[in-house]
Each structure stands twice: as structure tokens, then as C-alpha cells.
């Protein structure tokens, strides 16, 4: 079955602790004059895809951006797969498309590349590939894999690559836009990226 943007909900993953940023909520960090999350929301709107935010604190501030905000159902910051699981539980579409809140660069055809990879492969998971390795938090995931993910999490597993390995997945090629995978982990990362972008 061929998929389109109507079958996808983008999930901006903003549920982490920001430990290397001194505990700051990275989605709300100012980057070149606007919060990172606001810039990602605008880019996804240009690509005509429904969007939700996965967050675990500052919920009212995130809700102020006018999108649904989904909290992890697992407590204590269990990593991106916890955000995947909660989103899969909450959305009405057949797929979620994930991206981190701390990467200010998003390809202008981000959504379309994942759709193309899924159409070509038929795989239930498509993961971004930078030409050398997978970039696992950038992924298109079929929502009916929720049972598989729940079982994985219930066993105490948290490694995203290990869950992908249990399922059929394909690569979505982003080798020509590797800047997309530069994210802000530290104050110096933010300074460097702001100077370049």
C-alpha cells in the first residue's frame, strides 16, 4: 500500500533531560532568535505533515505552540523509544515520523524521502542513513509495531538499534545532507552551529 503525508504524524522528540546542557530543556533553547522547537514546527508545516511534540516537562510552554503534547508513559526519562511508544499509542495515523528537538537543520524534503524509502522497500521501519551509519532517532515507524515495542520496553530494553534489529527495516538515504545530524548537546555546540547556519 502506498503511503502519503496523510498517513504520517511527525513526532518532535523533546522529552530528554538535557544533561550536557546543564539540564536545560533543549527544545526551548533559543537558536538564532527563536526556540528550536518553533523552527522545527515551521519546517514540518512547510512539508504538510501533522505534528505532535513528545515532552516530559515545561508542558504548558510546549502546548503554547498549538500542537498536541504527548508525555512518556514510562517515568524517569527512559530514552527516545519511550517517546516512540507514547506517540504510537496516541496518534490516529498509520505511521509516526520522528526527529530530535535539538537538530536545527531539517532537509526540505525530509518527509518525502521517508515516504520514498517506504514505498520502495515496503519495510515497516525506515531509518535515516548518513552514508556511514544509521541515525536512529530519525525514523518512519509503522504504528502497528506498538506491541513489539511495548514488549521490548517491558523487558527493560532501551537501545533503539536493538529494537530495529528485531524488525524489518530499510534505510532512507540522507548522505547528501549530513548537516542534518549535527545536534546541540552542549553550549559550545550551540555557539558553533549558530555561527554557521
C-alpha positions in Angstrom: 0.0 0.0 0.0 1.4 3.4 -1.0 1.6 6.0 1.8 1.3 9.7 1.8 1.7 12.6 4.2 -1.9 12.0 5.4 -0.7 8.6 6.8 2.0 10.2 8.9 2.3 12.1 12.2 5.6 13.7 12.8 6.9 13.5 16.4 9.4 16.0 17.6 11.2 14.3 20.5 11.7 16.8 23.2 11.4 14.5 26.2 15.1 14.3 27.4 16.9 15.7 30.4 19.4 17.8 28.6 22.2 16.7 30.9 25.0 18.0 28.8 23.2 21.3 28.5 23.1 21.7 32.3 19.6 20.3 32.5 18.1 22.9 30.1 15.1 21.8 28.0 16.7 21.7 24.6 13.6 22.1 22.6 13.1 25.5 24.2 16.6 26.8 23.7 16.9 30.0 21.7 18.7 29.3 18.4 19.3 32.3 16.1 16.4 34.2 17.6 13.7 31.6 18.1 13.2 28.4 20.1 14.5 25.3 18.4 11.0 23.7 18.6 9.4 26.6 16.8 11.8 26.3 13.9 11.2 22.6 13.6 7.4 23.1 13.7 7.6 25.6 10.9 9.7 23.3 8.7 7.3 20.4 9.2 4.3 22.7 8.4 6.0 23.5 5.1 6.2 19.8 4.4 2.4 19.5 5.1 2.6 16.8 7.8 0.6 16.7 11.1 2.9 17.2 14.0 2.9 16.4 17.8 5.5 17.1 20.5 6.8 14.5 22.9 7.8 16.3 26.1 8.1 15.5 29.8 8.5 18.9 31.4 7.5 22.5 30.6 4.3 21.1 29.2 2.4 24.4 29.2 5.2 26.1 27.3 5.2 23.4 24.6 1.4 23.5 24.4 1.6 27.2 23.7 2.9 26.3 20.2 -0.6 25.0 19.4 0.2 21.3 18.9 -0.7 18.2 20.9 1.9 17.4 23.6 2.4 13.7 24.5 4.3 12.7 27.6 6.2 9.4 28.0 4.1 6.8 29.8 7.3 5.5 31.3 8.7 7.6 34.1 12.2 8.9 34.6 13.3 9.7 31.1 13.7 6.3 29.5 15.0 7.5 26.2 13.6 8.0 22.7 11.9 4.7 22.4 9.6 5.7 25.3 8.7 8.7 23.2 8.0 6.5 20.2 5.8 4.2 22.3 3.7 7.0 23.7 3.3 8.6 20.3 2.3 5.3 18.7 -0.3 4.9 21.4 -1.7 8.4 20.8 -1.8 9.2 17.1 -4.5 8.4 14.6 -2.2 7.8 11.6 -0.6 4.6 10.4 2.9 5.9 10.8 5.0 8.2 13.1 8.0 10.1 11.7 10.4 11.0 14.4 13.1 13.7 14.7 15.0 15.1 17.7 14.3 18.6 19.0 18.0 19.6 19.1 18.9 19.4 15.4 18.2 22.8 13.8 18.7 21.5 10.2 15.9 19.6 8.6 16.0 18.6 4.9 13.4 20.4 2.9 12.2 17.0 1.6 12.6 15.2 4.9 9.1 13.7 4.8 9.2 12.9 1.2 12.5 11.0 1.5 11.0 8.7 4.1 7.8 8.1 2.1 10.0 7.2 -0.9 12.1 4.8 1.1 8.9 3.1 2.5 7.3 2.9 -1.0 10.5 1.3 -2.4 11.1 -1.1 0.4 7.7 -1.9 1.9 9.5 -2.0 5.2 7.6 -1.1 8.4 10.5 1.0 9.6 12.7 3.3 7.6 15.7 4.8 9.3 17.9 7.7 8.2 21.3 6.8 6.8 24.1 9.4 6.6 26.3 7.5 4.2 28.3 5.8 7.0 25.8 4.8 9.7 22.2 4.9 10.7 20.8 7.9 12.5 18.2 6.1 14.6 16.1 8.9 16.1 15.2 10.0 12.5 12.8 7.3 11.5 9.5 6.4 9.9 7.8 3.7 12.0 4.5 1.9 11.4 2.2 2.3 14.4 1.1 -1.4 14.4 4.6 -2.3 15.7 3.5 -0.9 19.0 3.0 -4.4 20.5 6.6 -5.3 19.6 7.9 -2.1 21.1 5.9 -2.5 24.3 7.2 -6.0 24.8 10.8 -4.8 24.2 10.4 -2.0 26.7 8.7 -4.2 29.2 11.8 -6.4 29.2 13.8 -3.4 30.3 15.4 -2.9 26.9 16.0 0.7 25.8 18.5 0.5 22.9 16.9 1.8 19.8 19.2 -0.1 17.4 18.4 -3.4 19.1 14.7 -2.9 18.6 15.2 -2.1 14.9 17.2 -5.2 14.5 14.3 -7.3 15.8 12.1 -5.9 12.9 12.4 -5.4 9.2 13.8 -2.0 8.4 15.1 -0.1 5.4 17.5 2.9 5.1 16.4 6.3 4.0 19.3 8.0 2.3 20.4 11.3 3.7 24.1 11.0 2.7 23.9 14.3 0.8 22.7 16.4 3.8 24.8 15.2 6.8 24.5 18.6 8.5 21.0 17.4 9.5 22.6 15.1 12.0 24.5 17.8 13.9 22.7 18.4 17.1 23.1 20.6 20.1 24.4 18.7 23.1 26.5 21.4 24.7 26.6 25.2 24.9 29.6 25.1 22.6 27.7 23.1 20.0 25.0 25.8 20.0 27.6 28.6 19.5 29.3 26.7 16.7 26.0 25.9 14.8 24.6 29.4 15.3 27.7 30.8 13.6 27.3 28.5 10.6 23.6 28.4 10.0 
